[in-house]
Amino acid sequence: QVQLAESGGGLVQPGGSLRLSCVASGRPSRTTMAWFRQAPGKEREFVGAIRWSGGNREINNPMKGRFTISGDAAKNAVYLQMNTLNPEDSAVYYCAQSNSALITSAMGNPQYYSAWGQGTQVTVSS
């Protein structure tokens, strides 16, 4: 059983930055880890993912150029650097882990992820 713990959320002004962290404990699979987000009244949205084998990284198009995903396999950790935040980025951000080394086209599908963290709130407001 793997546990995922997110941290780093909070309140930030528009144009600001935040760095989210997710650490896997228990029995991490070191396959694919991802970030999703969900705003009130909206569906869960893919943010980005990293696959440990090959180091493939993917960021959803609306966030490209502002968000960066990285990881530290030795620490079973994945990070999400978010820059130039705007109010539309406000959401609960969830870390997720898949049991598979997902191909890029599959990374954005939440059904392929079997473990989820509790989420961390990000609020962008002046």
C-alpha positions as CSV (number, residue, x, y, z in Angstrom):
1,Q,0.0,0.0,0.0
2,V,1.4,3.4,-1.0
3,Q,0.6,6.6,0.7
4,L,1.0,10.0,-1.0
5,A,1.4,13.2,0.9
6,E,1.1,16.6,-0.8
7,S,2.4,19.8,0.6
8,G,3.1,23.3,-0.5
9,G,-0.3,24.7,-1.2
10,G,-1.5,28.0,0.1
11,L,-2.7,31.5,-0.8
12,V,-0.7,33.4,-3.4
13,Q,-1.3,36.6,-5.3
14,P,-1.9,36.6,-9.1
15,G,1.5,36.4,-10.8
16,G,3.0,34.6,-7.9
17,S,4.6,31.2,-7.6
18,L,4.2,28.0,-5.6
19,R,6.0,24.7,-5.4
20,L,4.0,21.7,-4.6
21,S,5.7,18.5,-3.2
22,C,4.4,15.0,-3.1
23,V,6.2,12.2,-1.3
24,A,5.3,8.6,-1.7
25,S,5.7,6.2,1.2
26,G,4.8,2.6,2.0
27,R,5.3,0.7,-1.3
28,P,5.9,3.3,-4.0
29,S,6.0,1.8,-7.5
30,R,8.4,4.2,-9.1
31,T,6.5,4.1,-12.3
32,T,4.4,7.2,-13.2
33,M,3.4,10.0,-10.9
34,A,1.2,12.9,-11.7
35,W,-0.6,16.0,-10.6
36,F,-4.2,16.6,-11.2
37,R,-6.4,19.5,-9.9
38,Q,-10.0,20.0,-9.3
39,A,-11.8,23.3,-8.8
40,P,-15.3,23.6,-7.3
41,G,-17.9,22.5,-9.7
42,K,-15.4,21.3,-12.3
43,E,-14.1,17.9,-13.3
44,R,-10.7,16.7,-12.2
45,E,-8.1,18.1,-14.7
46,F,-4.7,16.7,-15.6
47,V,-1.8,19.0,-14.8
48,G,1.4,17.0,-15.5
49,A,3.1,13.7,-15.0
50,I,6.5,12.2,-14.9
51,R,7.5,8.6,-15.8
52,W,10.5,7.4,-13.9
53,S,11.7,5.0,-16.6
54,G,13.1,7.2,-19.4
55,G,12.3,10.4,-17.4
56,N,9.4,11.4,-19.7
57,R,7.5,14.4,-18.5
58,E,4.3,15.9,-19.7
59,I,2.5,19.1,-18.9
60,N,-1.0,19.8,-20.0
61,N,-1.1,22.4,-22.7
62,P,-2.9,25.1,-20.8
63,M,-0.1,25.1,-18.2
64,K,2.9,24.7,-20.5
65,G,5.4,27.5,-20.0
66,R,4.1,28.2,-16.5
67,F,4.2,24.8,-14.7
68,T,7.2,22.4,-14.5
69,I,7.1,18.9,-13.1
70,S,10.2,17.2,-11.7
71,G,11.0,14.3,-9.5
72,D,13.5,12.8,-7.2
73,A,13.4,9.0,-7.5
74,A,15.7,8.5,-4.5
75,K,13.2,10.3,-2.4
76,N,10.1,9.0,-4.1
77,A,9.0,12.6,-4.6
78,V,7.5,14.6,-7.4
79,Y,7.3,18.3,-7.5
80,L,5.2,20.9,-9.3
81,Q,6.7,24.3,-9.8
82,M,3.9,26.8,-10.7
83,N,4.7,30.2,-11.9
84,T,2.7,33.2,-13.1
85,L,-0.4,31.9,-11.3
86,N,-3.8,33.3,-12.0
87,P,-7.1,32.9,-10.2
88,E,-8.1,30.2,-12.7
89,D,-5.4,28.0,-11.2
90,S,-7.2,27.9,-7.9
91,A,-8.1,24.4,-7.1
92,V,-7.2,21.4,-4.9
93,Y,-4.1,19.8,-6.4
94,Y,-3.8,16.0,-6.1
95,C,-0.8,13.8,-6.4
96,A,-1.4,10.4,-8.0
97,Q,0.6,7.3,-8.7
98,S,0.1,4.7,-11.4
99,N,1.2,1.1,-11.2
100,S,2.3,1.3,-14.8
101,A,4.9,3.2,-16.8
102,L,2.3,5.1,-18.8
103,I,2.8,6.2,-22.3
104,T,2.4,9.9,-22.9
105,S,-1.0,9.7,-24.3
106,A,-2.3,7.8,-21.3
107,M,-0.8,10.1,-18.6
108,G,-3.7,12.4,-18.5
109,N,-6.3,9.8,-17.8
110,P,-7.1,9.5,-14.0
111,Q,-8.4,6.0,-14.5
112,Y,-4.8,4.8,-14.9
113,Y,-3.8,6.0,-11.4
114,S,-4.5,3.7,-8.4
115,A,-3.2,5.8,-5.6
116,W,-4.2,9.4,-4.7
117,G,-3.2,11.9,-2.1
118,Q,-5.6,13.9,0.0
119,G,-4.9,17.1,-2.0
120,T,-3.5,20.5,-1.2
121,Q,-5.4,23.7,-1.7
122,V,-4.0,26.4,-4.0
123,T,-5.8,29.7,-3.9
124,V,-4.8,32.5,-6.2
125,S,-6.3,35.8,-5.1
126,S,-5.4,39.4,-4.4
